[in-house]
Amino acid sequence: MAAEAKASEIQDVTELIAWADSYCLNENQQRPMANIKMGDDRLVLESDADEELLLTFSFMEPVKLHSLNICGPGEEAEAAPKEVDVFVNKVALGFEDAEDLEPAQSLELSPEDLEPDSITALNFVKFQSVTSVSLWVKANFGADTTKISSIRFLGVPIHATKQIDENFGRKEES
């Protein structure tokens, strides 16, 4: 299959997130990462000490990521993420690690990018066989803390892109 996925194959792969293995650093305990999976825009994830957040999402199976959607907090536009570095397959990533590593992609989000129906394209070639993705929110639009109401990932599960021949490599015994 070519590096680009066909538009008809791209789907919401957020349902493949292993939430028990996902985490957020610098989250406000009163507004934790669990809020963004509730499907209620009134519940937000909020940073604690400053505007930075480091979210790591583990997937239950490898995926090819095509794009993502980060929704801001609606009426509090200044608290929405503006600068986000995206890392692929980095286990136990911390803030110091994120500062030292080269991200797979850096995003500069506009207020329009943070709308519920907006899609932010990822460099598809760098997002093949993703088992985890980390988002380092480095800055927002000027608030003391950052708020996110939801995050969706769009792509293709790896199993959906491969045709497996069950007999490949097996010898029949007689």
C-alpha positions as CSV (number, residue, x, y, z in Angstrom):
1,M,0.0,0.0,0.0
2,A,1.3,3.5,-0.8
3,A,2.3,5.8,2.1
4,E,-0.9,7.8,1.8
5,A,-4.1,6.2,3.1
6,K,-7.2,6.4,0.9
7,A,-9.7,8.9,2.2
8,S,-12.3,6.2,2.4
9,E,-10.1,4.2,4.8
10,I,-9.5,7.0,7.3
11,Q,-11.5,6.6,10.4
12,D,-11.7,7.9,14.0
13,V,-9.1,5.7,15.8
14,T,-9.7,7.4,19.2
15,E,-11.7,4.4,20.2
16,L,-8.4,2.4,20.1
17,I,-6.8,4.4,22.9
18,A,-5.8,2.3,25.9
19,W,-6.9,4.9,28.5
20,A,-5.4,2.9,31.4
21,D,-1.9,3.2,29.7
22,S,-2.3,6.8,28.8
23,Y,-1.3,9.7,31.0
24,C,-0.9,13.5,31.3
25,L,1.8,15.4,33.1
26,N,1.0,18.8,34.8
27,E,-2.7,18.2,34.8
28,N,-4.9,20.0,37.3
29,Q,-6.3,17.2,39.6
30,Q,-9.7,18.8,39.5
31,R,-9.8,18.8,35.7
32,P,-7.8,15.7,34.7
33,M,-7.2,14.0,31.4
34,A,-10.1,11.6,32.0
35,N,-12.4,14.6,31.2
36,I,-11.5,14.7,27.5
37,K,-12.9,11.2,26.9
38,M,-16.3,11.9,28.5
39,G,-17.8,13.5,25.3
40,D,-19.0,16.6,27.3
41,D,-17.5,19.9,26.1
42,R,-18.2,21.4,29.5
43,L,-15.6,19.0,31.0
44,V,-12.0,20.0,30.2
45,L,-8.5,18.9,30.8
46,E,-6.6,21.8,32.4
47,S,-2.9,22.3,33.1
48,D,-1.9,22.9,36.7
49,A,1.3,25.0,37.3
50,D,1.6,26.8,34.0
51,E,0.4,26.5,30.3
52,E,2.3,23.3,29.5
53,L,0.8,19.9,29.3
54,L,2.3,16.6,28.2
55,L,-0.3,14.0,27.1
56,T,0.7,10.5,26.1
57,F,-1.9,8.2,24.4
58,S,-1.2,4.5,24.0
59,F,-3.1,2.6,21.4
60,M,-4.4,-1.0,21.8
61,E,-3.0,-1.8,18.4
62,P,-0.7,-0.1,16.0
63,V,-2.3,2.6,13.8
64,K,-1.3,4.9,10.9
65,L,-2.2,8.4,12.0
66,H,-3.4,10.8,9.3
67,S,-4.7,13.8,11.3
68,L,-6.0,14.9,14.7
69,N,-8.5,17.3,16.1
70,I,-7.8,19.2,19.3
71,C,-10.8,21.2,20.6
72,G,-10.3,24.3,22.7
73,P,-12.4,25.3,25.6
74,G,-14.9,27.3,23.6
75,E,-15.5,30.7,25.2
76,E,-12.0,30.7,26.8
77,A,-10.0,31.0,23.5
78,E,-6.9,32.3,25.2
79,A,-6.6,29.0,27.2
80,A,-6.6,26.8,24.0
81,P,-3.3,25.1,22.9
82,K,-1.3,27.1,20.3
83,E,2.1,25.4,20.1
84,V,2.1,21.6,20.2
85,D,5.0,19.2,19.5
86,V,3.9,15.6,18.5
87,F,6.1,12.6,19.4
88,V,5.6,9.0,18.2
89,N,6.3,5.8,20.1
90,K,8.2,7.5,23.0
91,V,7.6,5.5,26.2
92,A,7.5,7.3,29.5
93,L,8.2,10.7,27.9
94,G,8.7,13.5,30.4
95,F,9.1,17.3,30.0
96,E,13.0,17.1,30.0
97,D,12.8,14.3,27.3
98,A,10.5,16.4,25.2
99,E,12.8,19.4,25.3
100,D,15.8,17.2,24.2
101,L,14.1,15.2,21.5
102,E,13.1,16.1,17.9
103,P,9.4,15.9,17.5
104,A,7.8,14.0,14.6
105,Q,5.9,17.2,13.9
106,S,5.5,20.7,15.4
107,L,2.0,22.3,15.1
108,E,1.2,25.9,15.3
109,L,-2.6,26.0,15.9
110,S,-5.0,28.8,15.0
111,P,-8.3,29.4,16.7
112,E,-10.0,27.9,13.7
113,D,-7.9,24.7,14.1
114,L,-9.4,24.2,17.5
115,E,-13.1,24.0,16.3
116,P,-14.9,20.6,16.7
117,D,-15.1,20.0,13.0
118,S,-11.5,21.1,12.1
119,I,-8.9,18.6,11.2
120,T,-5.1,19.2,11.5
121,A,-3.2,17.1,9.1
122,L,-0.1,15.1,10.2
123,N,2.9,14.3,8.1
124,F,1.5,10.8,7.3
125,V,4.9,9.3,6.4
126,K,6.1,10.0,10.0
127,F,3.1,8.5,11.6
128,Q,3.2,4.8,10.4
129,S,2.9,2.0,13.0
130,V,2.1,4.2,15.9
131,T,1.7,2.5,19.2
132,S,1.7,5.7,21.3
133,V,1.6,9.4,20.5
134,S,2.6,12.2,22.9
135,L,1.4,15.8,22.6
136,W,3.5,18.5,24.3
137,V,1.5,21.6,24.6
138,K,4.2,24.2,24.9
139,A,2.1,27.4,24.8
140,N,-1.4,28.7,24.6
141,F,-2.9,32.0,23.4
142,G,-2.0,33.9,26.6
143,A,-3.8,32.4,29.6
144,D,-2.1,31.2,32.8
145,T,-3.3,27.6,32.2
146,T,-4.2,25.5,29.1
147,K,-7.6,23.9,28.6
148,I,-8.6,21.2,26.2
149,S,-12.2,19.9,25.8
150,S,-11.5,17.0,23.5
151,I,-8.9,15.2,21.3
152,R,-9.6,12.9,18.4
153,F,-7.2,10.9,16.3
154,L,-7.9,10.0,12.7
155,G,-6.1,7.2,10.8
156,V,-6.2,3.6,9.9
157,P,-5.6,0.6,12.2
158,I,-2.6,-1.4,10.9
159,H,-4.6,-4.6,10.7
160,A,-7.0,-3.0,8.3
161,T,-4.2,-2.2,5.9
162,K,-2.7,-5.7,5.6
163,Q,-3.9,-8.8,3.9
164,I,-2.7,-11.7,5.9
165,D,-2.2,-15.1,4.2
166,E,-2.7,-17.6,7.0
167,N,-0.7,-20.2,5.2
168,F,2.3,-18.0,4.4
169,G,5.5,-19.5,5.7
170,R,3.9,-22.7,7.1
171,K,4.8,-26.1,5.9
172,E,2.1,-28.7,5.8
173,E,2.9,-31.9,7.6
174,S,1.8,-35.2,6.2
